[in-house]
Amino acid sequence: MLLRVDAAWAARSSSASYSAPAMNFASMAASMTLFALSSFSSSELSVGRERSASQKTKFDDPGRAAKYHTAETGSTIRVRNISTRVNEASYGRPGRHPPLLALVLNPNGVEARPAPADGHQKKSSSYSLFVFGDDFADNGNLPLTDPVTQMSRQWAYPYGSSYVDADGNPRPNTPSGRFSNYKIQSDFIATILGLEEAPPAHALTAEKTCDPSGMTFAHGGAGVLDTTSAHNVPTLAKQVDNFRKMVKDGIISEKQLSRSVALVAISGNDYYGNTGVIGLTAQNDINAYIGKVTKEIADNVDQLQKLGVIKVLVNNLHPVGCTPTQTRTNNYTSCDVFGNLGASVHNNNLKQVIAAKKNVHVVDLYTAFTSIVDNVPGKGQELSKQFKRKLSPCCESFDSKGYCGQRGKSSELLYTVCDKSSKFFYWDDMHPTHAGWEAVMKQLEKPLREFVDQD
């Protein structure tokens, strides 16, 4: 069944500027659509992972570890059977999750949202980084499954195909759990802070320990509202609660907090994958919903500060209308204007609820992405020229409902991968390539450094 929000008010604001201060959610204009997507087997989310061998971690129950061999790399990944199954009885459908409903910014389809990786810190740094959010920052918390599915594809080829090890040696076809061909946003922020890469994922870290570099709590597919995901992934509040427990237990020390920076990376799952948004047909309801999302982000920022985090970075929403999942139907030729209007509405609301907070910096992904993929003449030209393909993905499934890394029953590839990922801004239907993230963070590095360094 397909439910469409009344778009009669769309035309009334089609000429509005994306950044108009007075814009409300109604002015995003257009046809937010709810799609029922096929559900996933509960077994898809049933397996966690041990920390990588490079982190040399001992686990309380090593006997429960299982080995997964990847044919493309010849490598073996050890994992723990950490179950994250949905309570099947509560849905009345044994062995299945409830259908995933997606609130989209245009009716062109969506991708199930996941993400993930771990690390090898070699550099010493005066900072400790704590990462919260979703697949833009998850580096290993969303579990590996056997067989690989849409929700665990980040652990299989071609993800990680541009990987470089701690010594700078290329190790192609080494999936690390990140939703990219190599590094993601949190890795580049970590580098700015003097770290080698993003801190280890919570799920890959031994209990009652915290790496000196910090920890990543971000979880692929997560949002800020309880109704966001049908896959039982922890919300932003739950991630912050896990952080709180570690602070209260003394696992994260006062000394570590005294040099702490937090990243809150929310990229839109509350609009793409929410099961609780049926009936949002009135302008007031839509305004209230976006307000609820941004207020929840702000409330969690408050909690982090109360727990002792010194500096907080908060992503605004990138131009979602430019993602390949939105541009595929027009052959990747142009961004969806209504999708980008919707992102701007979210960002205006976020700016209002964050503005008065001290030691909080909004990371302007919207502007940084736009200057590359949807730039106007005279802006972002040099960075944009780097990418020959700005709106199409390097890794593309044959089926619009498929996914990068998908294989058929006989293990045949159901996707294509570009030869030069550095010429593509997007890696898959939703996430940037390593080169894409590098170009984005190059624009944001100076204001980020200034914010972190200021007293």
C-alpha positions in Angstrom: 0.0 0.0 0.0 1.2 3.5 -0.8 0.2 6.5 1.1 0.9 10.0 -0.2 0.9 13.2 1.8 -1.3 15.8 0.2 1.0 17.9 -1.9 -1.4 20.6 -2.8 0.6 23.1 -0.8 3.7 22.2 -2.8 3.4 24.8 -5.5 2.9 27.6 -3.1 6.5 27.5 -2.0 8.4 26.0 -4.9 10.3 29.3 -5.4 11.5 29.4 -1.8 15.2 29.6 -1.1 16.6 26.4 0.5 17.9 28.5 3.4 15.0 30.8 4.0 15.0 31.5 7.7 11.2 31.6 7.9 10.7 28.3 6.1 8.6 25.7 7.8 8.1 22.0 7.0 5.1 22.8 4.8 7.3 24.7 2.4 9.3 21.6 1.6 6.5 21.2 -0.8 6.1 17.9 -1.8 4.9 14.5 -1.8 6.4 12.9 1.1 5.6 9.3 0.5 5.3 6.2 2.7 6.5 3.0 1.2 6.1 -0.5 2.6 9.4 -2.3 2.0 10.0 -5.9 2.2 10.8 -7.1 5.7 14.0 -8.7 6.8 14.6 -12.0 8.6 15.3 -11.6 12.2 18.5 -13.7 11.7 20.0 -10.8 9.7 20.7 -8.9 12.9 21.7 -11.8 15.2 25.5 -11.8 15.0 28.0 -9.3 16.6 31.7 -9.2 16.1 34.8 -9.4 18.2 37.4 -6.7 17.9 39.9 -7.2 15.2 43.1 -9.0 15.8 45.1 -5.8 15.5 43.4 -4.6 18.7 44.5 -7.7 20.6 41.5 -7.9 22.8 40.6 -10.8 25.0 36.9 -11.7 25.4 35.1 -13.2 28.4 33.7 -16.0 26.3 36.0 -16.8 23.4 34.4 -20.2 23.0 31.4 -18.5 21.5 33.3 -16.9 18.7 32.6 -18.0 15.1 34.8 -17.5 12.0 33.6 -16.0 8.8 35.7 -16.4 5.7 35.5 -13.9 2.9 36.2 -15.4 -0.5 37.3 -12.1 -2.1 40.0 -11.4 0.4 40.9 -14.8 1.8 40.6 -13.3 5.3 38.9 -14.6 8.3 36.8 -12.4 10.6 36.1 -13.6 14.2 32.7 -12.7 15.5 30.7 -13.1 18.7 27.1 -14.2 18.6 25.6 -11.1 20.1 21.9 -11.4 19.4 19.9 -8.3 18.5 16.8 -10.1 17.5 13.5 -8.4 17.5 10.9 -9.9 19.8 9.0 -11.9 17.2 6.0 -12.5 19.4 5.3 -8.8 19.6 4.7 -8.6 15.9 2.7 -11.8 15.4 5.0 -12.9 12.5 7.5 -15.6 13.7 10.9 -15.1 12.2 10.1 -11.8 10.5 10.4 -8.1 11.3 7.5 -5.8 10.7 7.4 -4.1 7.3 9.8 -1.2 7.0 7.9 2.0 6.2 9.9 4.8 4.8 9.1 8.5 4.9 10.8 9.8 1.8 11.2 13.3 0.4 10.0 12.2 -3.0 8.4 9.1 -4.3 11.4 7.6 -6.1 12.2 4.8 -3.7 14.5 4.3 -0.8 17.4 2.2 0.5 17.4 0.3 3.7 19.8 2.2 5.9 22.7 0.5 7.5 26.6 1.0 8.2 30.1 0.1 10.1 34.6 -0.7 11.1 37.3 -0.7 13.6 40.7 0.7 14.1 44.4 0.9 14.5 45.4 4.0 16.4 49.1 4.8 16.0 49.2 8.5 16.5 49.0 10.1 20.0 46.4 12.8 20.4 45.3 15.1 23.2 41.7 14.4 22.2 39.3 11.6 22.8 36.5 11.2 20.3 33.0 9.8 21.1 30.8 9.1 18.1 27.0 8.8 18.0 24.5 8.5 15.2 23.9 6.3 12.2 25.6 4.8 9.1 27.5 8.0 8.3 29.6 7.2 11.4 29.1 3.6 12.3 32.4 1.7 12.0 31.4 -1.8 13.2 28.3 -1.8 15.5 25.9 -3.1 12.9 26.6 -6.9 13.0 28.0 -9.2 10.4 25.6 -11.9 9.3 26.0 -15.2 7.5 24.9 -15.1 4.8 25.4 -11.4 4.0 22.2 -9.4 3.6 21.3 -5.9 2.7 21.7 -5.0 6.4 25.2 -6.4 6.6 26.6 -5.8 3.1 29.1 -3.3 4.6 31.1 -6.4 5.8 31.4 -7.9 2.3 33.1 -7.0 -1.0 33.1 -4.5 -2.7 32.9 -2.4 0.6 36.4 -1.6 1.8 37.8 -2.1 -1.7 40.2 0.8 -1.3 41.4 -0.1 2.2 44.9 0.9 3.3 46.4 -0.7 6.4 48.1 1.1 9.3 51.5 1.0 7.5 50.1 2.6 4.4 50.0 -0.5 2.4 47.0 -1.0 0.1 44.8 -4.0 1.0 42.1 -4.1 -1.6 38.9 -5.9 -1.0 39.1 -5.6 2.8 35.6 -4.8 4.2 35.8 -3.1 7.5 32.1 -2.6 8.2 32.0 1.0 7.0 29.5 2.0 4.3 32.1 3.1 1.9 35.0 1.9 -0.1 37.4 3.1 2.7 37.0 5.9 5.2 33.9 7.7 6.4 33.2 11.0 8.0 34.2 10.0 11.5 37.6 8.9 10.3 38.3 12.3 8.8 37.2 14.1 11.9 39.4 11.7 13.9 42.3 12.7 11.7 41.7 16.4 12.3 41.9 15.6 16.0 45.2 13.9 15.5 44.0 10.3 15.6 44.7 7.6 12.9 41.0 6.9 12.3 37.7 6.8 14.1 37.8 5.2 17.6 36.8 1.5 17.9 33.1 0.5 17.7 31.3 -0.2 21.0 30.3 -3.7 19.7 34.0 -4.5 18.9 35.3 -3.5 22.3 35.8 -5.7 25.3 33.5 -5.1 28.2 34.5 -2.5 30.8 37.2 -1.0 28.6 37.5 2.1 26.5 40.2 2.9 24.0 42.2 6.1 24.8 41.1 7.4 21.4 37.4 7.2 22.5 34.6 5.0 21.3 32.0 4.8 18.5 28.4 4.2 19.6 26.9 5.1 16.2 24.8 2.3 14.8 23.8 1.9 11.1 20.1 2.4 10.5 19.6 4.4 13.8 17.5 7.5 14.2 16.5 9.7 17.1 12.9 8.4 17.5 11.8 5.0 18.9 9.7 4.4 15.8 12.4 5.0 13.3 13.6 1.5 12.6 12.0 -1.9 12.4 15.4 -3.5 12.9 15.8 -2.9 16.7 18.9 -0.8 16.4 19.6 1.6 19.3 18.3 5.2 19.0 20.5 8.2 19.6 19.2 8.3 23.2 20.1 4.7 23.8 23.6 5.3 22.4 24.0 8.2 24.8 22.7 6.0 27.6 25.3 3.4 26.9 27.9 6.2 27.1 26.4 7.4 30.4 26.7 4.0 31.9 30.4 3.8 31.0 30.9 7.3 32.5 29.1 6.4 35.7 31.0 3.1 36.0 34.3 4.9 35.6 35.2 3.1 32.4 35.4 6.5 30.7 37.5 8.5 33.1 37.2 12.2 34.1 40.6 12.7 32.5 39.4 11.3 29.2 36.3 13.5 29.4 38.4 16.5 30.0 39.8 16.3 26.5 36.6 14.9 24.8 34.9 15.8 21.6 31.6 14.2 20.5 30.2 13.8 17.0 26.4 13.4 16.6 25.9 12.2 13.0 22.2 11.9 12.1 21.7 11.6 8.4 17.9 11.2 8.0 16.7 7.7 9.0 13.9 9.4 10.9 12.6 10.5 7.5 13.6 7.4 5.4 12.7 4.5 7.7 10.1 5.5 10.2 7.2 3.1 11.1 5.3 5.7 13.1 4.6 8.4 10.6 1.4 7.2 8.9 -1.2 9.9 8.8 1.1 12.9 8.5 -1.1 14.7 6.0 -1.5 18.0 7.7 1.0 20.8 7.6 0.9 21.2 11.4 1.5 17.4 11.9 4.6 17.6 9.6 5.9 20.7 11.3 5.4 19.0 14.7 7.3 15.9 13.5 10.3 17.7 12.2 10.3 19.7 15.5 10.2 16.5 17.5 13.2 15.1 15.6 15.4 18.2 16.0 14.4 18.7 19.7 15.4 15.1 20.4 18.8 15.7 18.9 19.2 18.9 21.0 18.1 17.0 24.2 20.8 14.4 23.6 23.4 17.1 23.1 22.4 18.5 26.5 22.8 15.0 28.0 26.3 14.7 26.6 27.4 18.0 28.0 25.9 17.2 31.4 28.0 14.0 31.4 31.1 16.0 30.9 31.8 16.1 27.1 33.7 19.4 26.4 32.9 20.0 22.7 30.0 18.6 20.6 29.8 18.5 16.8 26.3 18.0 15.3 25.8 17.2 11.7 23.0 19.0 9.8 21.2 17.1 7.1 22.9 16.7 3.8 21.0 17.4 0.5 19.1 14.1 0.5 17.5 15.0 -2.9 20.9 14.5 -4.5 21.5 10.9 -3.3 21.5 8.3 -6.0 18.4 6.7 -4.5 16.6 9.9 -5.3 18.2 10.6 -8.7 18.1 7.1 -10.2 14.7 7.6 -11.8 16.0 10.6 -13.9 19.1 8.7 -14.9 21.2 10.6 -12.3 20.9 13.9 -14.1 19.5 16.2 -11.4 18.7 16.5 -7.7 15.2 16.4 -6.4 14.3 19.9 -5.4 11.7 18.9 -2.8 14.0 16.5 -1.1 16.5 19.3 -0.6 13.9 21.7 0.6 12.9 19.1 3.2 16.5 18.8 4.3 16.7 22.6 4.6 13.7 22.7 6.8 15.2 20.2 9.2 18.4 22.2 9.2 16.7 25.5 10.0 14.9 23.8 12.9 18.1 22.3 14.1 19.9 25.6 14.0 17.2 27.2 16.1 17.4 24.6 18.9 21.2 24.4 18.9 22.0 28.2 18.5 22.0 29.1 22.2 24.1 26.2 23.3 27.8 26.8 24.2 30.6 24.6 22.9 28.3 23.1 20.2 29.2 23.4 16.5 26.9 22.5 13.6 28.8 20.6 10.9 27.3 22.0 7.7 27.1 18.9 5.5 24.4 20.5 3.5 26.6 23.3 2.1 29.6 21.0 1.7 27.7 18.4 -0.2 25.9 20.9 -2.3 29.0 22.7 -3.4 30.1 19.5 -5.0 27.0 17.7 -6.3 24.6 20.5 -6.9 26.9 23.6 -7.1 25.9 26.8 -8.8 28.3 28.6 -11.2 31.2 30.2 -9.3 30.8 28.0 -6.2 32.5 24.8 -5.4 33.9 24.5 -8.9 37.3 23.1 -8.1 36.1 20.4 -5.8 33.2 19.6 -8.1 35.5 19.1 -11.1 37.3 16.3 -9.2 34.2 14.1 -9.7 33.1 13.1 -13.1 30.0 11.4 -11.7 28.4 13.4 -8.9 24.9 12.0 -8.7 25.4 8.3 -9.7 26.9 5.6 -7.4 30.2 3.9 -8.0 28.5 0.6 -6.9 25.1 0.2 -8.4 22.6 -2.7 -8.2 21.0 -4.0 -11.3 17.6 -3.8 -9.6 16.3 -0.5 -8.2 15.2 -2.4 -5.1 18.6 -4.2 -4.8 21.8 -3.1 -3.2 25.5 -2.8 -3.7 27.2 -6.1 -3.0 24.1 -8.2 -3.6 24.6 -11.7 -5.0 22.2 -14.2 -6.6 21.5 -17.8 -5.5 24.5 -19.0 -7.5 26.7 -16.2 -6.0 26.5 -14.3 -9.3 27.0 -10.5 -8.9 23.8 -8.5 -9.1 25.6 -5.1 -9.2 28.4 -3.3 -11.0 31.4 -1.4 -9.6 33.2 1.5 -11.2 36.9 1.3 -12.0 37.8 4.6 -10.4 35.9 5.4 -7.2 37.9 8.6 -6.8 35.9 10.0 -9.8 32.5 9.3 -8.1 31.1 11.3 -5.2 28.7 8.6 -4.0 29.8 5.0 -3.3 26.3 3.4 -3.1 22.7 4.7 -3.2 23.1 6.7 0.0 26.8 7.0 1.1 29.8 9.0 -0.2 33.0 7.4 -1.4 36.2 7.9 0.5 37.1 10.6 -2.0 33.6 12.1 -1.5 34.0 12.3 2.2 37.5 13.7 1.8 36.3 16.5 -0.3 33.4 17.3 2.1 35.7 17.3 5.1 38.3 19.4 3.4 35.7 22.2 3.2 34.7 21.8 6.9 38.2 21.3 8.4 39.0 24.9 9.1 35.9 25.9 11.0 36.0 22.5 12.8 39.6 23.1 14.0 38.8 26.6 15.1 35.8 25.4 17.1 37.8 22.6 18.8 40.8 24.8 19.6 38.9 27.7 21.0 38.7 28.0 24.8 
